[in-house]
Amino acid sequence: MRDEYDRVRFLETLGETCLKTQWQVLAVCLMPNHFHLVVETPQANLVAGMKWFLGTYTSRFNRRHRQFGHLFSGRYKALIVDGDSPGYLRTVCDYVHLNPSRARLLAKDEPLARYRWSSYPHYLRPARQRPPWLKVERLLGEYGVRRDDAAGRRRFVGQLEQRRAAETGADWQKLRRGWLHGTPEFRERLLARGHGQAGESHLASYRYETDAAHAERLVRDELQRRGWKETELQRRPKGDTEKVRIASRLRRETTMTLKWIAARLNMGTWTHVSNRLSQRKRSSSVNTKD
């Protein structure tokens, strides 16, 4: 990310990803050449969501800077966190929020909130001033903050600044080297689900609902709202206005590809779907201006 616009665009794309995937962001920090993200995935769709998120942002970055190729080198590292046992989630979020200080992007006497490109300053604002994708309740609860008010936020600031003053380079070794941060019992449960395999491959086993299943549920919901049977998708023309509306919702709320949407809604080719969605977006923009 080269400038402020790139960073703003990154956070906007993260917000779009959360809308599509129902992710809940607990902490995020943009660094000069990488980023850290703590996210809960109620649908366990991390892989699909990250593919859309990183791919979409890369395309936008490349268009703006007139370049080609990958923006993020290598596969992201995913750390599974025990969110039910006290302390583990707090440690991971602290690691993310303290990154600017650890990287010396702030002077020793500068407050941590001075670093703009982190979720930490948003924690210190009233709820109405925060981005909708940021969920603060879990971390504040880990800090013993029961009320999201000015007094509670001051308590949060004081405790994190104490952690900042006391941290050493050895504090975060387990986070950097491991694939899991949690109790031994939590680890055993995950290993049992993964049939004895270890590492990031476990992520594929934690699917309460796949992204495709979520998309199918949205399609069924749209059909039911219209009183349609499945055969109505085959009977109606590929450019039918109502089908375009369903396609628009699928693009907005899931990570499914245009090719998948075209086949599922019987709308012809993916390029046709893309053109119709672009027309709908332009029409909506014109109506808004009017």
C-alpha positions in Angstrom: 0.0 0.0 0.0 1.6 3.2 -1.2 -0.5 6.0 0.2 -3.5 6.9 2.3 -6.0 6.2 -0.5 -4.7 2.6 -0.9 -5.2 2.0 2.9 -8.7 3.5 2.8 -9.5 1.3 -0.1 -8.1 -1.7 1.7 -10.4 -1.2 4.7 -13.4 -0.5 2.4 -12.7 -3.9 0.7 -12.5 -5.5 4.1 -15.9 -4.1 4.9 -17.4 -5.5 1.7 -15.8 -8.9 2.5 -17.5 -8.9 5.9 -20.9 -8.1 4.3 -20.4 -11.1 1.9 -19.1 -13.5 4.5 -20.6 -12.4 7.8 -17.1 -12.1 9.2 -16.7 -10.2 12.5 -13.4 -8.3 12.8 -12.0 -8.1 16.3 -8.7 -6.4 15.3 -6.9 -5.3 12.2 -3.6 -3.4 11.6 -2.1 -2.2 8.4 1.7 -2.1 8.3 3.9 -0.7 5.5 4.2 -4.1 3.7 1.8 -6.4 5.4 -1.3 -6.6 7.5 -2.7 -8.4 10.6 -6.3 -9.4 11.0 -8.2 -11.2 13.8 -11.6 -12.3 12.5 -14.4 -14.6 13.7 -16.0 -16.7 10.9 -19.5 -17.8 11.9 -19.7 -19.8 8.7 -16.1 -21.0 8.8 -15.5 -19.6 5.3 -12.1 -18.2 5.8 -10.5 -19.6 2.6 -13.3 -18.4 0.3 -13.4 -15.1 2.0 -9.7 -14.4 1.9 -9.6 -15.4 -1.8 -12.2 -12.8 -2.6 -10.8 -10.2 -0.3 -7.2 -10.4 -1.5 -8.1 -10.9 -5.1 -10.5 -8.0 -5.2 -8.1 -5.6 -3.5 -5.2 -6.7 -5.7 -7.3 -5.9 -8.8 -8.3 -2.5 -7.5 -4.7 -1.7 -6.5 -3.3 -2.8 -9.9 -5.9 -0.8 -11.8 -5.1 2.3 -9.9 -1.3 2.0 -10.2 -1.4 0.5 -13.7 0.5 -2.7 -12.8 0.0 -6.4 -13.1 0.6 -9.5 -11.1 0.3 -10.5 -7.4 0.3 -7.9 -4.7 0.6 -10.2 -1.7 3.5 -12.7 -1.9 2.9 -16.2 -0.7 -0.1 -17.7 1.1 -1.3 -15.9 4.2 -0.6 -17.5 7.6 -3.7 -18.5 9.6 -3.6 -19.0 13.3 -6.6 -20.8 15.0 -7.5 -19.1 18.3 -9.3 -20.6 21.3 -12.0 -17.9 21.8 -13.8 -19.7 24.6 -10.9 -20.0 27.1 -9.9 -16.7 28.9 -6.8 -14.9 27.7 -6.1 -16.4 24.3 -8.2 -14.0 22.2 -6.9 -11.0 24.2 -3.3 -12.0 23.5 -3.8 -12.2 19.8 -5.6 -8.9 19.6 -2.9 -7.3 21.8 -0.3 -8.6 19.4 -2.1 -6.9 16.5 -2.8 -3.6 18.2 0.8 -3.3 19.5 2.4 -3.8 16.1 2.9 -0.1 15.4 4.8 0.3 18.7 6.8 -2.8 18.2 7.8 -1.8 14.6 8.8 1.7 16.0 6.2 3.5 13.9 5.4 5.5 17.0 7.7 7.3 19.4 7.9 5.9 22.9 5.9 8.7 24.3 3.3 8.7 21.6 -0.1 7.1 22.5 -0.9 3.9 20.7 -4.1 5.5 19.4 -2.0 7.9 17.3 -1.5 5.2 14.7 -4.5 5.6 12.3 -4.3 2.4 10.4 -5.4 0.1 13.2 -8.7 -0.9 14.7 -7.4 0.2 18.1 -8.4 4.0 17.7 -11.9 2.8 16.8 -12.2 1.0 20.1 -11.8 4.3 21.8 -14.7 6.0 20.0 -18.5 5.7 20.7 -20.2 2.8 18.9 -21.9 5.1 16.3 -18.5 6.3 15.1 -17.0 2.8 14.5 -17.1 1.0 11.1 -19.9 -1.6 11.1 -17.6 -4.5 10.5 -15.7 -4.0 13.8 -17.0 -6.0 16.8 -15.6 -4.7 20.1 -17.6 -6.6 22.7 -15.5 -9.7 22.8 -12.2 -8.0 23.4 -13.6 -5.5 25.9 -15.1 -8.4 27.8 -11.6 -10.0 27.9 -10.4 -6.8 29.5 -13.1 -6.9 32.1 -14.9 -3.9 30.5 -18.6 -4.5 31.0 -19.9 -1.3 29.6 -18.9 0.3 26.3 -18.8 3.8 27.7 -16.1 6.5 28.2 -15.0 5.0 31.6 -14.8 1.5 30.1 -12.7 2.7 27.2 -10.3 4.6 29.5 -9.8 1.3 31.4 -9.1 -0.5 28.2 -6.5 2.1 27.2 -4.8 2.0 30.5 -4.4 -1.8 30.5 -3.1 -2.0 26.9 -0.6 0.8 27.5 0.6 -1.2 30.5 1.0 -4.2 28.3 2.9 -2.1 25.8 5.4 -0.9 28.4 6.0 -4.3 29.8 6.3 -6.4 26.6 9.5 -8.1 25.5 10.5 -9.7 22.3 9.8 -13.1 23.8 6.2 -12.4 24.5 5.0 -13.4 21.1 7.1 -16.3 20.0 4.3 -18.9 20.3 2.0 -16.8 18.1 4.7 -16.4 15.4 5.6 -20.1 15.3 2.4 -22.0 15.9 -0.7 -22.8 14.0 -3.0 -22.7 17.1 -3.3 -20.6 20.2 -5.4 -22.2 22.9 -5.6 -24.8 25.6 -4.3 -28.4 25.2 -8.0 -29.6 25.3 -8.8 -27.2 22.5 -6.0 -28.5 20.4 -7.1 -32.1 21.0 -10.6 -31.3 19.9 -9.3 -29.8 16.6 -7.1 -32.7 16.0 -10.0 -35.1 16.5 -12.1 -33.1 13.9 -9.2 -33.2 11.5 -8.7 -37.0 11.8 -5.2 -36.6 13.2 -3.8 -34.2 10.7 -2.1 -31.0 11.9 -1.6 -27.5 10.7 -3.5 -25.1 8.5 -5.2 -27.9 6.7 -7.5 -28.1 9.7 -9.3 -25.0 8.4 -11.2 -27.0 5.9 -12.7 -29.2 8.6 -14.3 -26.3 10.5 -17.1 -25.6 8.1 -20.5 -25.1 9.8 -21.8 -23.9 6.4 -19.8 -23.6 3.2 -20.1 -20.5 1.1 -21.9 -22.4 -1.6 -24.4 -23.6 0.9 -24.9 -20.1 2.1 -25.4 -18.9 -1.5 -28.0 -21.7 -2.0 -29.9 -20.6 1.0 -30.0 -17.0 -0.4 -31.4 -18.3 -3.7 -34.1 -20.4 -1.9 -35.0 -17.3 0.2 -35.3 -15.1 -3.0 -37.4 -17.8 -4.7 -39.7 -18.1 -1.7 -40.1 -14.3 -1.4 -41.3 -14.2 -5.0 -43.5 -17.3 -4.8 -41.3 -18.9 -7.5 -40.6 -22.6 -8.0 -37.1 -23.7 -9.2 -38.4 -24.1 -12.7 -39.1 -20.3 -12.9 -35.4 -19.7 -13.2 -35.3 -21.8 -16.4 -38.5 -20.4 -17.8 -37.6 -16.7 -17.5 -35.2 -14.9 -19.9 -31.6 -14.8 -18.9 -31.7 -11.0 -18.5 -34.9 -11.0 -16.5 -34.9 -8.0 -14.0 -35.8 -10.2 -11.0 -33.0 -12.6 -11.8 -30.6 -9.7 -12.0 -31.7 -8.6 -8.6 -31.0 -12.0 -7.2 -27.6 -12.0 -8.9 -26.9 -8.6 -7.3 -27.6 -10.0 -3.8 -25.4 -13.0 -4.4 -22.5 -10.8 -5.5 -23.0 -8.5 -2.5 -23.5 -11.1 0.2 -21.4 -14.1 -0.9 -18.0 -14.8 -2.6 -19.5 -16.9 -5.3 -18.1 -16.3 -8.8 -20.0 -14.8 -11.7 -19.7 -18.2 -13.5 -21.4 -19.9 -10.6 -24.2 -17.3 -10.4 -24.8 -17.5 -14.2 -25.2 -21.2 -14.1 -27.3 -21.3 -10.9 -29.8 -18.6 -12.1 -29.8 -19.8 -15.7 -28.5 -16.4 -16.9 -26.2 -17.5 -19.8 -22.5 -16.6 -19.6 -20.7 -14.9 -16.7 -19.9 -12.0 -19.0 -23.7 -11.5 -19.5 -24.2 -11.4 -15.7 -21.4 -9.0 -15.3 -22.8 -6.6 -17.9 -26.3 -6.7 -16.4 -25.0 -6.1 -12.9 -22.9 -3.1 -14.2 -26.0 -1.7 -16.0 -28.0 -2.1 -12.8 -25.3 -0.3 -10.8 -25.1 2.6 -13.3 -28.9 2.9 -13.3 -29.0 2.9 -9.5 -26.3 5.6 -9.5 -28.3 7.8 -11.9 -31.5 7.4 -9.9 -29.6 8.4 -6.7 -28.2 11.5 -8.3 -31.7 12.5 -9.6 
